[in-house]
Amino acid sequence: MTRLLLALLLAAATLGACAAPAESPSGTSPEPADGPPARFTIVPDDYHVPYAGTAEDGRRFFLSQELYARGTSYVGLFLWHADGTFDEVRADPAPSGSDGLVAERLAGLGDYVLEPIEVEPFLTKVGRTRFGWKVGRYPDGGEHYVSIVPGDFMVYYAPWDGLEYDT
C-alpha cells in the first residue's frame, strides 16, 4: 500500500512538472528569461565608469562627462534611491576641460564609496535633452540591452552583471 501511494505521488509530481507554464494576470505567458531587465549592475572601472557607487546619504550614483547631444557635451550625475529606484539627474552643459565640474559633483556626494550598484533603467528630460538608461531591443528581435543617453557610448546586456559592456 505504501509503495502504491508513493508511486502515485511520484506520478503526480512528474505530470505537474510537464504542465504548461502559468499565465500572468493579463492572460499572456510570463516574460522569457531573456526579457528586458528590471535592474542592471554598473561596476566602476578605469574606462567609461570611473565614478559609480554609493553616496554618503545612501543613494546610488553614476557620474560621467562623456554625455553628448546636438553638439553639446554634459557632465551628468545620475542618482537612484538606496533601493535602486530612480531619484534624479543633475546635468550641466560642460565645455572641454570639465574636471572642475566633475570634482564639484563628487564633493556634493559627501563620503562616497566606489562600488558596484544595482539600479533600475529610466529616462527623464533635463531641459530638452533626455538622460538616463534606455531599455531597447536589437532590431532583429534579438537581445535586449540598456544604453546610456545621451551619447549612447555604453551598452549593457544580459546577464546584466555590469562586468562587460559594449562601447
C-alpha positions in Angstrom: 0.0 0.0 0.0 2.8 2.4 0.9 4.6 1.6 -2.4 1.4 2.3 -4.4 0.8 5.7 -2.6 4.5 6.6 -3.2 4.2 5.7 -6.9 1.0 7.8 -7.3 2.7 10.8 -5.6 5.7 10.4 -7.9 3.5 10.2 -11.0 1.5 13.3 -9.9 4.7 15.3 -9.4 6.1 14.2 -12.8 2.9 15.2 -14.6 2.7 18.5 -12.7 6.2 19.3 -13.9 5.1 18.8 -17.5 2.2 21.2 -17.3 2.1 24.3 -19.4 3.7 27.5 -18.0 1.5 29.6 -15.8 -0.1 32.7 -17.4 0.2 36.2 -16.0 -2.9 38.1 -14.8 -3.1 39.7 -18.2 -3.6 36.3 -19.9 -0.2 36.3 -21.6 2.7 34.0 -20.9 5.3 35.2 -18.4 8.3 37.3 -19.7 11.0 34.9 -21.0 14.3 34.7 -19.1 16.0 36.8 -21.8 13.5 39.7 -21.4 14.3 43.3 -20.5 15.9 43.8 -17.1 14.1 45.4 -14.2 17.6 46.1 -12.8 21.1 46.0 -14.1 24.5 46.4 -12.4 27.0 49.2 -13.1 30.6 48.3 -12.0 33.3 51.0 -11.7 36.3 50.6 -13.9 39.1 52.6 -15.4 37.5 53.1 -18.8 33.9 54.6 -19.1 32.8 54.1 -15.5 35.3 55.9 -13.3 32.6 57.0 -10.8 29.8 54.6 -9.7 28.9 53.7 -6.2 27.1 54.8 -3.0 27.0 58.4 -1.8 27.2 59.3 1.9 23.4 59.6 2.1 22.9 56.1 0.8 21.9 56.9 -2.8 23.5 55.1 -5.7 25.2 57.2 -8.3 26.9 57.2 -11.7 28.8 60.3 -12.8 30.0 60.9 -16.4 31.5 63.7 -18.5 31.0 61.7 -21.7 27.4 62.7 -22.5 26.7 64.4 -25.8 23.6 65.6 -27.6 23.2 68.0 -30.5 26.8 69.3 -30.3 26.7 69.9 -26.5 28.7 67.9 -24.0 27.4 67.4 -20.5 28.5 66.4 -17.0 25.7 64.2 -15.7 25.2 62.8 -12.3 22.6 60.0 -12.2 21.1 59.3 -8.8 19.0 56.4 -7.6 17.5 55.9 -4.1 19.3 53.4 -1.8 16.9 50.7 -3.1 18.0 51.3 -6.7 14.8 53.2 -7.9 15.3 56.3 -9.9 15.7 59.6 -8.0 17.1 62.4 -10.2 19.6 63.5 -12.8 21.8 66.6 -12.4 23.1 67.6 -15.9 25.1 70.6 -16.8 26.5 71.7 -20.2 30.2 71.4 -19.9 33.0 72.9 -22.1 36.0 70.7 -22.7 38.1 70.5 -19.5 35.1 69.9 -17.3 37.2 68.4 -14.5 36.2 71.2 -12.1 32.5 70.4 -12.5 33.2 66.7 -12.0 35.1 67.5 -8.8 32.2 69.7 -7.6 29.7 66.9 -8.3 31.9 64.3 -6.4 32.3 66.7 -3.5 28.5 67.0 -3.3 28.2 63.3 -2.7 30.0 63.5 0.7 32.0 60.5 1.7 31.2 58.2 -1.2 32.3 54.6 -1.9 33.1 53.4 -5.4 31.4 50.1 -5.8 29.1 48.1 -8.0 25.5 49.3 -7.9 22.3 47.6 -8.9 19.8 50.0 -10.3 16.7 50.3 -12.5 16.8 51.7 -16.0 15.0 55.1 -16.5 14.6 58.0 -18.9 13.9 61.6 -17.9 14.3 65.0 -19.5 16.6 67.8 -18.3 15.6 70.8 -20.4 15.1 69.5 -24.0 17.5 66.6 -23.6 16.7 63.0 -22.5 19.0 61.5 -19.9 19.0 58.0 -18.4 19.5 54.3 -19.2 17.2 53.3 -22.1 16.0 49.7 -22.4 15.8 48.6 -26.1 15.9 45.5 -28.2 18.1 44.9 -31.3 16.1 45.3 -34.5 16.3 41.7 -35.5 14.2 40.8 -32.5 17.3 39.7 -30.6 18.7 40.5 -27.2 17.5 43.3 -25.0 20.0 46.0 -24.0 20.4 49.0 -21.7 22.2 52.0 -23.1 23.1 55.4 -21.6 21.7 58.5 -23.2 22.6 61.0 -24.4 25.5 59.8 -26.3 24.9 56.1 -26.5 28.5 55.3 -25.7 27.8 52.3 -23.3 25.5 49.3 -23.8 24.9 46.7 -21.2 23.4 43.3 -21.9 22.4 40.0 -20.2 23.3 38.7 -17.7 23.1 42.4 -16.5 26.0 41.9 -14.0 28.0 45.0 -15.3 31.2 43.1 -15.8 31.1 43.7 -19.6 29.6 46.3 -21.8 30.0 47.4 -25.4 31.2 50.9 -26.4 
